[in-house]
Amino acid sequence: MSAKLDMERRAPAHRDSPLEQAAIDETLDLVREDLRAFAGYRSARSERVDGSIWLNANESAWASAADADDTLRRYPAPQPDALRARLATLYGVADEQVLIGRGSDEAIDLLVRAFCRAERDAVTISPPVFGMYAVCARLQAARIVELPAQETDDGWRADLDAVRDAALAHGAKLVFVCSPGNPTGELVPLADIESLATGLRGRAIVVVDEAYIEFANAPSATTALSRHANLVVLRTLSKLHALAGARIGCALAHPAIIDVLRRCQAPYPVPAPSAALALAALRSEALLQVAERVANVVRERERVADGLRAFGGVRRVYPSAGNYLLARFDDAEDAYGALLAAGIVVRDMRATAGLEDALRITIGTSQENDAMLAALNASASVAGSQA
Ligand SMILES: *Cc1c(COP(=O)(O)O)cnc(C)c1O
């Protein structure tokens, strides 16, 4: 077991130092006023009663032909207890601090809907960054305030002082911080995230998207939840845990915020087969394998970065704390085309402002990475011989 996964098994962080009620109340005041007393949908499953003959939810009395074990005939628990407890242990928080959703994408959507009034409230983002924050804001007609990340000699840096000032000036309710940054690879120091949360106390929620944090050698922002009522951390089983197709992700926050998000969520957001798969994927043997994969990705990330830097057509490879590398090319179109011709699909970033010459390359198996580097080098030598 890696030190990282071990560390996350410690006692729930919020028990160390309970937050002041005032800080929690200030945060709840940020919820859309029209939703504060909103109870959401009351499903048959939300009444916790005991019985042996269930005639309350209009489910079929017979199993589907596709469901030989009769495990899917009933609506699932809205937040399956066993999975919630397992995720809470994995992430080092209390069960009530976990909201399970259909990927962390759903958590982003719920946050925007719960906190942003259409056409009035704003969110801040630091592009280039994951596109879903802006998509969810658009759908809710929330304003989007962009504070571009800066390029430095050490890689990308989100400008969190500018983010704080803009959030205060524009009445942003949500401040999205992606760490490690997709696609920049930047790891935002936890101390900076905490300063931001302190600076925005009672004014905005800081949402730290940690879809790739396990690939970074750094503590999760979950370790700061005990100190900040206005902090929400997003985690997912989609990347490291290899379950993108199962759609399981979570929001981790103070139980009062989790409760607000839950009331805005669909009645049965966690499909039973996905919950079962997620539980199986989090057994200790599986986690041992996952820890080995982290080591593998980190090793390959360095090797691929070196390989790209050695390739003449690459202008810059950014340091990355995720399972991908962002690189600038002399001719990104050519490189993208050469890879595609070899059957290798990477992420074309050229439509993103400031990344017109960039590709984002996911770290694959060492064979896949070798094939990718070989295809680039082959294209360069063809281009060289034609010149
Ligand atoms: C992949 C990704 C997600 C989406 O995760 P799901 O849990 O699959 O919805 C969230 N944030 C970032 C930055 C990502 O790259």
The ligand as an SDF file (V2000), in Angstrom:
LIG
                    3D

 15 15  0  0  0  0  0  0  0  0999 V2000
  -12.0850   13.3740  -16.2560 C   0  0  0  0  0  0  0  0  0  0  0  0
  -12.3230   14.5650  -15.4090 C   0  0  0  0  0  0  0  0  0  0  0  0
  -13.4650   14.6760  -14.6210 C   0  0  0  0  0  0  0  0  0  0  0  0
  -14.6520   13.8100  -14.8600 C   0  0  0  0  0  0  0  0  0  0  0  0
  -14.7570   12.8100  -14.0190 O   0  0  0  0  0  0  0  0  0  0  0  0
  -16.0620   11.8750  -13.9730 P   0  0  0  0  0  0  0  0  0  0  0  0
  -16.0090   11.4710  -12.5640 O   0  0  0  0  0  0  0  0  0  0  0  0
  -15.8030   10.7920  -14.9450 O   0  0  0  0  0  0  0  0  0  0  0  0
  -17.2750   12.6760  -14.3040 O   0  0  0  0  0  0  0  0  0  0  0  0
  -13.5920   15.7350  -13.7480 C   0  0  0  0  0  0  0  0  0  0  0  0
  -12.6480   16.6870  -13.7070 N   0  0  0  0  0  0  0  0  0  0  0  0
  -11.5530   16.6290  -14.4720 C   0  0  0  0  0  0  0  0  0  0  0  0
  -10.5430   17.7090  -14.3760 C   0  0  0  0  0  0  0  0  0  0  0  0
  -11.3660   15.5850  -15.3630 C   0  0  0  0  0  0  0  0  0  0  0  0
  -10.3070   15.5830  -16.1740 O   0  0  0  0  0  0  0  0  0  0  0  0
  1  2  1  0
  2  3  1  0
  2 14  2  0
  3  4  1  0
  3 10  2  0
  4  5  1  0
  5  6  1  0
  6  7  2  0
  6  8  1  0
  6  9  1  0
 10 11  1  0
 11 12  2  0
 12 13  1  0
 12 14  1  0
 14 15  1  0
M  END
$$$$
